[in-house]
Amino acid sequence: MATCELKEELSCPICLNIYTDPVTLRCGHSFCRECIDSALNAQEGGNSYTCPNCRKKFSNRPLFQKNIALRNITERFQSSPNIKARLQIFCTYCILSPVPAVKHCGMCEASLCDDHLMVHSKSPEHALSELSTSVGIRACPIHREVLQYYCIEDATCICSTCMLAKEHLGHQFKPLVEASEKKKENLKKVLEKLNSKNDEAKKKIQHLKQRRNAMHRKASAVIKRVTTLFSDIKKQGANLEMKILKDISGKRDLASLPVSDQILLLEMQKEELSRKIRHTEDLCDMTDALTVLQEQETDSDNFCDTMGSARDEEQIYDGGPPDQDFISATLYPKLLEILVGISKWFSMHAPMKILLDVNTAANNIHVSRRLKFASWSGRNQKRPDTPGRFQNRQVISLGGMSSGRHYWDVEVGDHGHWRIGMCYPSIERNGDRSYIGNNNVSWCVCRLIGNQDSVMHNDEETFLPCKVSSKKLRIWVDYEAGQMSFFDLGEPVRHLHTFTTTFTEPLHAAFYISKDWFSKDWIRISD
């Protein structure tokens, strides 16, 4: 008897089996972790959560606390050989002798052995499930009756007795099958949305992979070109170095040849002079007067004249080695030739010719006759109201670019507020979404209220780390690469920001011009 009572105390109120990984709620009641998880999941979407045992409500999903003591007690209880046999689930209909059950019927609330399973009803209502997962979960934790209904207000499964309890008075109920089908319909809609988002994510991933592969291919081609370029530069530089060094060595040898000949001649004359000096000294030391008088006297003047017949130093050095001017005259044209080749490799389109389209200019924007200058105007320009005309403060350029690499420069005034960038011709012409930077078809650098400089696209503003220092800006576009960059043409030139995207329409230069409290602003397109 004590064992049965202990088993009841160690049984989960939901599954009615011995606790598995028991956890405790704040109200003090314990459950199997898997059982309480399933019970709370069934209450998702309601205004609160309820303890399946005492019906205490929680505004948020209650947290679990591991019940280590209860887990140790259940493990020791189940480890006893006598208890293991008692814990086995037997067939409900085998009364005379207990036979282990293999399935459970939720409709009949019965456990079935193999023999009774063969004669059991095969209708859909009599759904069969595994013993380990369904014996308790289909029973009411309070009244121990089969769960047959779903309370819509409490979002929980209940039995027929629960329907009469005060906790559910006035609530709406549905049979479990009907509530399940309704939930399946909602789940199917959710599944459709998830599948749609999944397909969209797959397409985006595929598109980004294609862009990445295209970037890698383009980068590989550029790397190959740069490697070839520098290899050619090194080769030309090495050849130029060898040629100049060879010319210098040749001129050196040619210039030093007369000097060497002169040195050799003077060395020979020096040896002859030394011999005559020694002979003259010997004569001076002799005591035999007859010998001294009979010795032929050396003609020193004639010998000195012979030594002086060698070419003068100035004549010798007239054809001297190459000087700095010679090296510069040889080196400069060759280096210039190499630089010309490099500049051809870095071919950049000429500045894009920008002209303002008066047919798009708002009536509070003044445009000059040359279509290069625009400013804010307090006077209505009284232009005709056409579908392509902006309603306020903006103007875009004539024509557009749809391929290649281009750049253009623009000057801005010292005061007022402006936005400068590019847009598609499909940009709206009226409303807040028509301003460049406030939509997904335009990109710009701007100075707005507070003189804070930033870049904008699709109504997302990114503030620049420091203010634009000059009055001149450059916009650079690589259409195929999908890049648009902004530069501050101050001293030094400073990169401001680069947008990366995939261009799908021609790009037009776009301008927004406003004013501050004291003066109007202007923009001028540089030639």
C-alpha positions as CSV (number, residue, x, y, z in Angstrom):
1,M,0.0,0.0,0.0
2,A,2.8,2.3,0.9
3,T,4.4,1.7,-2.5
4,C,1.2,2.7,-4.3
5,E,1.0,5.9,-2.3
6,L,4.6,6.7,-2.9
7,K,4.2,6.0,-6.7
8,E,1.2,8.4,-6.7
9,E,3.3,11.1,-5.0
10,L,6.1,10.5,-7.5
11,S,3.8,10.7,-10.5
12,C,3.5,13.7,-12.8
13,P,0.0,15.3,-12.6
14,I,0.0,15.5,-16.4
15,C,1.3,12.2,-17.8
16,L,0.5,10.2,-14.6
17,N,3.8,8.5,-14.9
18,I,6.9,8.6,-12.7
19,Y,8.6,12.0,-13.0
20,T,11.2,12.3,-15.8
21,D,13.5,15.3,-15.4
22,P,11.2,17.0,-12.8
23,V,10.9,20.8,-12.7
24,T,9.0,23.0,-10.3
25,L,6.9,26.2,-11.0
26,R,6.7,29.2,-8.7
27,C,3.4,27.9,-7.3
28,G,5.3,24.8,-5.9
29,H,3.9,22.1,-8.2
30,S,6.2,19.8,-10.1
31,F,5.9,18.2,-13.5
32,C,8.0,16.4,-16.1
33,R,9.9,19.0,-18.1
34,E,8.5,17.7,-21.4
35,C,4.9,17.6,-20.0
36,I,4.9,21.1,-18.7
37,D,6.6,22.4,-21.9
38,S,3.8,20.8,-24.0
39,A,1.1,22.1,-21.7
40,L,2.4,25.7,-21.8
41,N,2.9,25.5,-25.5
42,A,-0.8,24.7,-25.9
43,Q,-1.5,27.9,-24.0
44,E,0.5,30.1,-26.4
45,G,-1.4,33.0,-27.8
46,G,-3.5,33.5,-24.7
47,N,-3.4,36.4,-22.3
48,S,-1.8,34.4,-19.5
49,Y,-0.4,31.0,-18.6
50,T,-2.0,28.7,-16.0
51,C,-0.5,25.9,-13.8
52,P,-2.2,22.7,-14.9
53,N,-2.6,21.6,-11.3
54,C,-3.7,24.6,-9.2
55,R,-4.8,26.8,-12.1
56,K,-2.6,29.7,-10.8
57,K,-2.2,32.3,-13.6
58,F,1.1,33.8,-14.7
59,S,1.2,36.9,-16.8
60,N,4.4,35.7,-18.5
61,R,5.5,32.2,-19.3
62,P,6.7,30.8,-16.0
63,L,10.3,29.7,-15.6
64,F,11.3,26.2,-14.5
65,Q,13.5,25.3,-11.5
66,K,15.1,21.9,-11.5
67,N,13.9,19.7,-8.7
68,I,17.1,17.8,-8.0
69,A,15.8,16.1,-4.8
70,L,12.7,14.9,-6.5
71,R,14.7,13.6,-9.4
72,N,17.0,11.6,-7.0
73,I,14.0,10.1,-5.2
74,T,12.4,9.0,-8.5
75,E,15.6,7.4,-9.7
76,R,16.1,5.5,-6.5
77,F,12.4,4.4,-6.6
78,Q,12.6,3.2,-10.1
79,S,15.9,1.4,-9.6
80,S,14.3,-1.1,-7.2
81,P,13.6,-4.5,-9.1
82,N,10.2,-4.9,-7.4
83,I,9.2,-1.4,-8.4
84,K,10.2,-1.9,-12.1
85,A,7.7,-4.6,-12.5
86,R,4.9,-2.6,-10.9
87,L,5.6,0.5,-13.1
88,Q,5.0,-1.4,-16.3
89,I,1.8,-0.4,-18.2
90,F,-0.5,-3.4,-18.7
91,C,-3.5,-3.9,-21.0
92,T,-6.7,-2.4,-19.6
93,Y,-8.9,-5.3,-20.8
94,C,-6.7,-8.2,-19.6
95,I,-8.2,-8.5,-16.1
96,L,-7.5,-12.1,-15.2
97,S,-3.7,-11.9,-15.8
98,P,-1.7,-8.7,-16.5
99,V,-0.4,-8.5,-20.1
100,P,2.0,-5.7,-21.1
101,A,0.3,-3.0,-23.3
102,V,1.8,-1.9,-26.6
103,K,-0.5,1.0,-27.7
104,H,-2.8,3.5,-26.1
105,C,-6.2,4.7,-27.4
106,G,-7.0,8.3,-26.5
107,M,-10.7,7.9,-27.3
108,C,-11.2,4.8,-25.2
109,E,-8.6,6.0,-22.6
110,A,-7.3,2.4,-22.6
111,S,-4.0,0.7,-23.0
112,L,-4.0,-2.3,-25.4
113,C,-2.0,-5.5,-25.7
114,D,-1.4,-7.1,-29.1
115,D,-4.6,-9.3,-28.9
116,H,-6.9,-6.4,-28.0
117,L,-5.2,-4.2,-30.5
118,M,-6.3,-6.5,-33.3
119,V,-10.0,-6.2,-32.4
120,H,-9.8,-2.5,-31.6
121,S,-11.8,0.0,-33.7
122,K,-9.9,1.3,-36.7
123,S,-12.0,4.5,-37.1
124,P,-10.0,7.8,-37.2
125,E,-11.4,8.9,-33.8
126,H,-9.7,6.0,-32.1
127,A,-6.2,7.3,-32.8
128,L,-3.5,5.1,-31.4
129,S,-0.2,6.4,-29.9
130,E,2.9,5.1,-28.2
131,L,2.6,4.5,-24.5
132,S,5.6,6.6,-23.5
133,T,4.2,9.8,-25.1
134,S,0.5,9.8,-24.7
135,V,-0.9,7.9,-21.7
136,G,-0.8,11.0,-19.4
137,I,-0.8,13.8,-21.8
138,R,-4.3,12.9,-23.0
139,A,-5.6,12.8,-19.4
140,C,-6.9,15.9,-17.5
141,P,-4.4,16.6,-14.7
142,I,-7.2,17.5,-12.3
143,H,-10.1,15.1,-13.0
144,R,-8.1,12.3,-14.6
145,E,-10.6,12.2,-17.5
146,V,-9.7,12.1,-21.2
147,L,-9.1,15.5,-22.8
148,Q,-11.9,16.0,-25.4
149,Y,-12.4,19.7,-25.7
150,Y,-10.4,22.9,-26.3
151,C,-11.1,26.1,-24.4
152,I,-10.7,29.0,-26.8
153,E,-10.4,31.7,-24.1
154,D,-7.8,29.9,-22.0
155,A,-6.2,28.2,-25.1
156,T,-6.0,24.9,-23.3
157,C,-7.3,21.3,-23.6
158,I,-9.9,20.3,-21.1
159,C,-12.1,17.3,-20.2
160,S,-15.9,17.3,-19.9
161,T,-15.9,17.9,-16.2
162,C,-13.6,21.0,-16.7
163,M,-16.4,22.5,-18.9
164,L,-18.6,22.7,-15.8
165,A,-15.9,24.2,-13.5
166,K,-16.1,27.9,-12.6
167,E,-12.7,28.6,-14.2
168,H,-14.4,28.0,-17.6
169,L,-17.9,29.4,-17.1
170,G,-19.0,31.4,-20.1
171,H,-16.1,30.2,-22.2
172,Q,-16.3,28.9,-25.8
173,F,-15.3,25.3,-26.4
174,K,-14.6,23.2,-29.5
175,P,-14.0,19.5,-29.9
176,L,-10.3,18.7,-30.0
177,V,-10.5,17.5,-33.7
178,E,-12.3,20.7,-34.8
179,A,-9.9,22.9,-32.9
180,S,-7.0,21.0,-34.2
181,E,-8.2,21.4,-37.8
182,K,-8.7,25.1,-37.2
183,K,-5.1,25.4,-35.9
184,K,-3.9,23.3,-38.9
185,E,-5.5,25.9,-41.2
186,N,-3.7,28.7,-39.4
187,L,-0.5,26.7,-39.5
188,K,-0.9,26.1,-43.2
189,K,-1.2,29.9,-43.7
190,V,1.9,30.4,-41.6
191,L,3.6,27.7,-43.6
192,E,2.8,29.4,-46.8
193,K,4.3,32.7,-45.5
194,L,7.4,30.8,-44.3
195,N,7.8,29.0,-47.6
196,S,7.4,32.3,-49.4
197,K,10.0,34.0,-47.2
198,N,12.2,30.9,-47.6
199,D,11.9,31.1,-51.4
200,E,12.6,34.8,-51.3
201,A,15.7,34.2,-49.1
202,K,16.9,31.5,-51.5
203,K,16.5,33.9,-54.4
204,K,18.4,36.6,-52.5
205,I,21.1,34.2,-51.5
206,Q,21.4,33.0,-55.1
207,H,21.5,36.6,-56.4
208,L,24.1,37.6,-53.8
209,K,26.2,34.5,-54.7
210,Q,26.0,35.5,-58.4
211,R,27.1,39.1,-57.5
212,R,29.9,37.8,-55.3
213,N,31.1,35.4,-58.1
214,A,30.9,38.3,-60.6
215,M,32.9,40.5,-58.2
216,H,35.5,37.7,-57.8
217,R,35.7,37.2,-61.5
218,K,36.1,40.9,-62.1
219,A,38.7,41.2,-59.3
220,S,40.6,38.2,-60.7
221,A,40.7,39.9,-64.1
222,V,41.9,43.2,-62.6
223,I,44.5,41.4,-60.5
224,K,45.8,39.7,-63.6
225,R,45.9,43.0,-65.5
226,V,47.7,44.7,-62.6
227,T,50.2,41.9,-62.3
228,T,50.8,42.1,-66.0
229,L,51.1,45.9,-65.8
230,F,53.7,45.8,-63.0
231,S,55.5,43.0,-64.6
232,D,55.8,45.1,-67.8
233,I,56.8,48.2,-65.8
234,K,59.5,46.2,-64.1
235,K,60.7,44.8,-67.4
236,Q,60.8,48.2,-69.1
237,G,62.4,49.7,-66.0
238,A,65.1,47.0,-65.9
239,N,65.7,47.5,-69.7
240,L,65.9,51.2,-69.2
241,E,68.3,50.8,-66.3
242,M,70.6,48.5,-68.3
243,K,70.6,50.9,-71.3
244,I,71.4,54.0,-69.2
245,L,74.1,52.1,-67.3
246,K,75.6,50.8,-70.5
247,D,75.6,54.2,-72.0
248,I,77.3,55.7,-69.0
249,S,79.9,52.9,-69.0
250,G,80.5,53.3,-72.7
251,K,81.0,57.0,-72.4
252,R,83.2,56.5,-69.4
253,D,85.4,54.1,-71.3
254,L,85.5,56.3,-74.4
255,A,86.3,59.4,-72.3
256,S,89.0,57.6,-70.2
257,L,90.9,56.1,-73.3
258,P,92.9,59.3,-74.2
259,V,93.6,59.9,-70.5
260,S,95.0,56.3,-70.3
261,D,97.1,56.8,-73.4
262,Q,98.5,60.1,-72.0
263,I,99.2,58.4,-68.6
264,L,101.1,55.6,-70.4
265,L,103.1,58.1,-72.4
266,L,104.0,60.2,-69.4
267,E,105.0,57.1,-67.5
268,M,107.5,56.2,-70.2
269,Q,108.8,59.7,-70.3
270,K,109.1,59.7,-66.5
271,E,111.2,56.5,-66.6
272,E,113.5,58.1,-69.3
273,L,113.7,61.2,-67.1
274,S,114.7,59.1,-64.1
275,R,117.4,57.4,-66.0
276,K,118.9,60.7,-67.2
277,I,118.7,62.1,-63.7
278,R,120.7,59.1,-62.3
279,H,123.3,59.4,-65.1
280,T,123.7,63.2,-64.5
281,E,124.1,62.6,-60.8
282,D,126.8,60.0,-61.5
283,L,128.7,62.5,-63.7
284,C,128.5,65.1,-60.9
285,D,130.1,62.6,-58.5
286,M,133.0,61.6,-60.8
287,T,136.6,62.9,-60.0
288,D,138.0,62.0,-63.4
289,A,137.9,65.4,-65.2
290,L,138.5,63.9,-68.6
291,T,135.6,61.5,-68.4
292,V,133.2,64.3,-67.3
293,L,134.3,66.6,-70.2
294,Q,134.1,63.9,-72.8
295,E,130.5,62.8,-71.7
296,Q,127.8,64.3,-74.0
297,E,125.7,66.8,-72.2
298,T,121.9,66.1,-71.9
299,D,119.6,68.5,-73.7
300,S,117.1,69.1,-70.8
301,D,115.1,71.8,-72.7
302,N,114.4,69.6,-75.6
303,F,113.3,66.8,-73.3
304,C,110.9,69.1,-71.4
305,D,109.5,70.3,-74.7
306,T,108.8,66.7,-75.7
307,M,106.9,66.1,-72.4
308,G,104.9,69.2,-72.9
309,S,103.8,68.1,-76.4
310,A,101.1,65.9,-74.7
311,R,97.5,67.1,-75.0
312,D,96.3,69.6,-72.4
313,E,94.0,68.5,-69.7
314,E,91.2,70.6,-71.0
315,Q,91.5,68.9,-74.4
316,I,91.5,65.5,-72.7
317,Y,88.4,66.1,-70.6
318,D,86.3,67.6,-73.4
319,G,84.9,64.2,-74.2
320,G,84.4,63.3,-70.5
321,P,81.8,60.9,-69.0
322,P,78.0,61.8,-69.1
323,D,76.8,64.4,-66.7
324,Q,73.4,64.8,-65.0
325,D,71.9,66.6,-68.0
326,F,72.7,63.7,-70.3
327,I,71.1,61.2,-67.8
328,S,67.9,63.4,-67.5
329,A,67.7,63.8,-71.3
330,T,67.9,60.1,-71.7
331,L,65.8,59.0,-68.7
332,Y,62.9,61.4,-68.9
333,P,61.5,60.5,-72.4
334,K,61.7,56.8,-71.6
335,L,59.9,57.3,-68.2
336,L,57.3,59.5,-69.9
337,E,56.8,56.7,-72.4
338,I,56.2,54.2,-69.6
339,L,53.8,56.6,-67.8
340,V,51.8,57.2,-71.0
341,G,51.3,53.4,-71.3
342,I,50.2,53.3,-67.7
343,S,47.7,56.1,-68.1
344,K,46.2,54.3,-71.2
345,W,45.8,51.2,-69.0
346,F,43.9,53.3,-66.4
347,S,41.5,54.6,-69.0
348,M,38.9,56.8,-67.3
349,H,36.0,58.4,-69.0
350,A,36.0,62.1,-69.3
351,P,33.8,64.0,-66.9
352,M,30.1,63.4,-67.5
353,K,28.4,66.3,-69.2
354,I,25.6,67.4,-66.9
355,L,22.9,69.8,-68.0
356,L,19.9,70.5,-65.9
357,D,16.4,69.6,-67.2
358,V,14.2,72.6,-66.8
359,N,11.1,70.4,-67.5
360,T,11.8,68.7,-64.1
361,A,12.7,71.8,-62.1
362,A,10.3,72.8,-59.3
363,N,8.9,76.3,-59.6
364,N,10.8,77.4,-56.5
365,I,14.1,76.5,-58.3
366,H,15.8,79.0,-60.6
367,V,17.9,77.4,-63.5
368,S,20.4,79.4,-65.5
369,R,20.3,79.7,-69.3
370,R,23.5,77.5,-69.6
371,L,21.7,74.9,-67.5
372,K,24.7,74.6,-65.2
373,F,23.5,76.7,-62.3
374,A,20.5,76.3,-60.0
375,S,19.4,78.2,-56.9
376,W,16.4,78.4,-54.5
377,S,14.0,81.1,-55.5
378,G,11.3,82.8,-53.5
379,R,9.5,83.7,-56.7
380,N,7.3,81.3,-58.6
381,Q,9.0,80.6,-61.9
382,K,5.5,79.9,-63.4
383,R,6.6,76.9,-65.5
384,P,3.8,74.7,-66.8
385,D,2.6,71.9,-64.5
386,T,3.7,68.7,-66.2
387,P,3.9,65.1,-64.9
388,G,7.7,65.2,-64.9
389,R,8.0,68.4,-62.8
390,F,9.0,68.2,-59.2
391,Q,6.6,70.0,-56.9
392,N,9.2,71.3,-54.5
393,R,12.9,72.3,-54.4
394,Q,14.3,69.6,-56.8
395,V,15.7,69.3,-60.3
396,I,17.4,66.4,-62.2
397,S,19.7,66.3,-65.3
398,L,18.9,65.8,-68.9
399,G,19.8,62.3,-70.2
400,G,21.4,59.6,-68.0
401,M,24.0,56.9,-67.9
402,S,23.3,53.2,-68.2
403,S,26.8,51.8,-68.6
404,G,30.5,52.5,-68.1
405,R,32.4,54.5,-65.5
406,H,31.7,58.2,-65.1
407,Y,32.2,61.1,-62.7
408,W,31.1,64.7,-62.4
409,D,31.8,67.6,-60.0
410,V,29.5,70.1,-58.4
411,E,30.0,73.2,-56.3
412,V,27.7,74.2,-53.4
413,G,27.0,77.4,-51.6
414,D,28.2,78.2,-48.1
415,H,24.7,78.4,-46.6
416,G,21.4,76.6,-46.8
417,H,20.5,72.9,-47.1
418,W,21.2,70.7,-50.1
419,R,21.2,67.1,-51.3
420,I,23.3,66.1,-54.3
421,G,23.3,62.6,-55.9
422,M,21.7,60.5,-58.5
423,C,18.3,58.9,-59.1
424,Y,16.3,56.8,-61.6
425,P,13.9,58.7,-63.9
426,S,11.1,56.7,-62.2
427,I,11.5,58.8,-58.9
428,E,8.2,60.2,-57.7
429,R,7.6,63.9,-58.3
430,N,5.5,64.9,-55.3
431,G,5.3,64.1,-51.6
432,D,7.9,63.1,-49.0
433,R,9.0,60.1,-51.0
434,S,9.9,62.3,-53.9
435,Y,13.0,63.8,-52.2
436,I,16.3,62.2,-53.2
437,G,17.5,59.9,-50.6
438,N,14.0,59.3,-49.2
439,N,13.3,56.3,-51.5
440,N,14.9,53.2,-53.0
441,V,15.6,54.8,-56.4
442,S,18.0,57.6,-55.3
443,W,21.3,58.1,-53.5
444,C,22.7,61.3,-52.2
445,V,25.1,63.2,-49.9
446,C,23.3,65.9,-48.0
447,R,23.6,68.8,-45.6
448,L,20.3,69.3,-43.7
449,I,19.2,71.2,-40.6
450,G,22.0,71.7,-38.1
451,N,24.7,71.5,-40.8
452,Q,25.2,67.8,-40.1
453,D,26.5,66.1,-43.3
454,S,25.3,62.6,-44.1
455,V,24.5,60.2,-46.9
456,M,21.0,58.9,-47.6
457,H,19.3,56.1,-49.5
458,N,15.8,54.6,-49.1
459,D,15.1,57.0,-46.2
460,E,18.0,55.6,-44.2
461,E,20.5,58.3,-43.1
462,T,24.2,57.6,-42.3
463,F,26.0,60.5,-40.7
464,L,29.5,61.2,-41.9
465,P,32.3,61.1,-39.3
466,C,33.3,64.7,-40.2
467,K,31.9,67.6,-42.1
468,V,32.5,68.2,-45.8
469,S,35.5,70.6,-45.7
470,S,35.3,72.1,-49.2
471,K,32.6,73.5,-51.5
472,K,33.3,71.1,-54.3
473,L,32.1,67.5,-54.4
474,R,32.7,64.6,-56.9
475,I,30.2,61.8,-57.7
476,W,31.8,58.7,-59.3
477,V,29.8,55.9,-60.7
478,D,30.8,52.4,-62.0
479,Y,27.5,51.2,-63.5
480,E,28.4,47.6,-64.2
481,A,30.0,47.2,-60.7
482,G,27.0,48.8,-59.1
483,Q,29.0,51.4,-57.2
484,M,28.4,55.1,-56.5
485,S,31.0,57.0,-54.5
486,F,31.1,60.5,-53.1
487,F,34.3,62.5,-52.6
488,D,35.2,65.8,-50.9
489,L,37.5,67.6,-53.3
490,G,39.3,69.5,-50.5
491,E,43.0,69.4,-49.5
492,P,43.5,66.5,-49.4
493,V,40.8,64.8,-51.4
494,R,38.7,62.7,-49.0
495,H,36.4,59.7,-49.7
496,L,33.0,60.2,-48.0
497,H,30.9,57.1,-48.8
498,T,30.3,54.4,-51.4
499,F,26.9,52.8,-52.1
500,T,26.9,49.3,-53.6
501,T,23.8,47.9,-55.4
502,T,22.6,46.6,-58.8
503,F,21.5,49.5,-61.0
504,T,18.4,48.7,-63.1
505,E,17.6,52.0,-64.7
506,P,19.5,54.9,-66.2
507,L,21.0,57.2,-63.6
508,H,20.4,61.0,-63.7
509,A,22.2,63.6,-61.6
510,A,19.7,64.9,-58.9
511,F,19.7,68.1,-56.8
512,Y,17.7,69.3,-53.8
513,I,18.2,73.0,-52.9
514,S,16.7,74.8,-50.0
515,K,17.7,77.8,-47.9
516,D,18.6,78.7,-44.3
517,W,17.1,81.6,-42.3
518,F,19.3,84.3,-43.9
519,S,20.3,83.2,-47.4
520,K,19.4,81.0,-50.3
521,D,21.6,78.2,-51.5
522,W,22.8,77.3,-54.9
523,I,24.7,74.6,-56.8
524,R,26.9,74.9,-59.9
525,I,27.9,72.0,-62.1
526,S,31.6,72.2,-62.9
527,D,32.7,72.0,-66.6
